[in-house]
Amino acid sequence: MIIDELEKKVQGKGVRIVFTEGWDPRVQKAAIDLKNNDVVCPVLLGTPEEIAGCAQKNSLNVEGIEQIDPNNFEHMDEMVRKMVELRRGKMDEEKVRTALKSTNYFGTMLVQMGYADGLLGGATYSTADTVRPALQLVKAAPGNKLVSSCFILIKEETQLIMGDCSININPNTDDLVEITMQTAKSARQFGVEPKVALLSYSTMGSAKGECVAKMTEASDRLRRIADFDIDGEMQFDCAVSEEVASLKAPNSKVAGHANTFIFPNLSSGNIGYKIAARLGGYEAVGPILQGLNAPINDLSRGCTSDEIYKMAIVTAAQKDMDI
């Protein structure tokens, strides 16, 4: 439902999304469908030989889809000057030109310079290879000290938001406050009014530990500044089960009704969303990056063309909603 509504919002608006792996058949299939449905204006990166070879081998027609070869970009000198400026003291011109041969850096600079509205990569690149150029060149949006991620979990009419599941390894209390604010903002952008549960192995002080303490402190601070319902620390069963919530947290507005979940660390977040997807039957859309100056998102290397299509919609929607 979320994706369908977002697709309607971005359709026909001409949002230009760069795909860093234009030589991948899954990317090409998604780009063809996105163009045919007038959802976004896809831009495939790669050499003509790479793109044409993939299309021919997989019987795909990419005619009419914009393609850019980093080796023959007419504004390369301008791009090099800009990137040297952005990486002043860290990369000289020679290193910048070498980096720009990689489509992850080249594509990120296209977004940074306004030649494209957003970027989607990671079909073959690692998460680090997609996120690193974004952090170095596009950087965090004003008011954000870090970049985080969330997933949309969808099953029939149920829509849940989970963060952070792919970026921050062991966030401290300050980080958790920012991750929560970013994730709640994403939830609202995707049509979900956030009821946020800060998760732990403890519910309202039932157990002790460093992990419990940081979630409790983050919850206390967030309640003073947030304009959405939030509570914690709490166990997952308390967050989603009204029966359990009535026993463990009877006075909570969130317990038993949570739809947005903040994990204490990357390990629990990544494991949690994958359990929901693999055993719970939820469709996981993401990771969706939060806190950047422009919409740049990462794909799983095991993604399908349908998942790429949906992530392109999300990326375009972030641009349309000024992320």
Sequence and secondary structure as in RCSB ss.txt:
>XXXX:A:sequence
MIIDELEKKVQGKGVRIVFTEGWDPRVQKAAIDLKNNDVVCPVLLGTPEEIAGCAQKNSLNVEGIEQIDPNNFEH
MDEMVRKMVELRRGKMDEEKVRTALKSTNYFGTMLVQMGYADGLLGGATYSTADTVRPALQLVKAAPGNKLVSSC
FILIKEETQLIMGDCSININPNTDDLVEITMQTAKSARQFGVEPKVALLSYSTMGSAKGECVAKMTEASDRLRRI
ADFDIDGEMQFDCAVSEEVASLKAPNSKVAGHANTFIFPNLSSGNIGYKIAARLGGYEAVGPILQGLNAPINDLS
RGCTSDEIYKMAIVTAAQKDMDI
>XXXX:A:secstr
 HHHHHHHHHTTS  EEEES TT HHHHHHHHHHHHTTS EEEEES HHHHHHHHHHTT   TTSEEE GGG TT
HHHHHHHHHHHTTTT  HHHHHHHTTSHHHHHHHHHHTTS SEEEE SSS HHHHHHHIIIII B TT S  EEE
EEEEETTEEEEEE SSS SS  HHHHHHHHHHHHHHHHHTT   EEEEE SSSTTSS SHHHHHHHHHHHHHHHH
 SSEEEEEE HHHHH HHHHHHH TT SSTTT  EEE SSHHHHHHHHHHHHHTS  EEEEEEEESBSS EEE  
TT  HHHHHHHHHHHHHHHHTT 
